[in-house]
Amino acid sequence: MLNIVLFGPPGAGKGTQSEKIIAKYKLAHLSTGDIFRDHLARQTDLGKKVKEYIDNGLLVPDELTVGILKDAMLANTGATGFIFDGFPRTVAQAEVLDQMLTASGTPIKTVVALDVNEDVVRTRIEERRKVSGRADDEESKVVRRIDEYYQKTVQVLPYYEKQGKLKKINGVGAVESIFDNISSIIDAAK
Ligand code: AMP
């Protein structure tokens, strides 16, 4: 079982790199952002509960996020591993994930953190806004999402650093060369 966390600020390239990782390593993709967007589109009860948070660029409360994560993992029990994209975003989420994976004897093997500075992140999201149609890619929401990242989500980095699992790589450059660096880390962790 190969469980990997792909970490980074909004616009770091997590979605792009996840697709390539999945194709190469045949892992199940677990993006909490994608799952939430699916609930929003289908206007489910959960979608209605999380809409305000997501549209405003705020983190969804942990109990709701952990709930969808557990469901998605249970729906993929045959997976040979997961790539966690956009989860965990708080230390509490990281702790729950560890508890779940430790219970099943399949702990996180490595955490790849894409290092991208704030100016690059803003420019990339600005570009994505032209095509994504995402309400939370609007300028005022982007500022809040980036703030949420620097206030809450970065605290997850020392959590994994203490476990010796954190691998930071430069997230600026050609998609292929970033992917080569990610692949080397995954191959070494396997
Ligand atoms: P993303 O596509 O990963 O940028 O996620 C889009 C939005 O979904 C975020 O801005 C949050 O509002 C929400 N979200 C996604 N994943 C999480 C998470 N792990 N914890 C809290 N909120 C999340």
Boltz pocket constraint, residues with backbone or C-beta under 6 A from the ligand:
constraints:
  - pocket:
      binder: B
      contacts: [[A, 10], [A, 32], [A, 33], [A, 34], [A, 36], [A, 53], [A, 54], [A, 55], [A, 57], [A, 58], [A, 59], [A, 60], [A, 61], [A, 65], [A, 85], [A, 86], [A, 87], [A, 88], [A, 89], [A, 90], [A, 93], [A, 136], [A, 145]]
      max_distance: 6.0
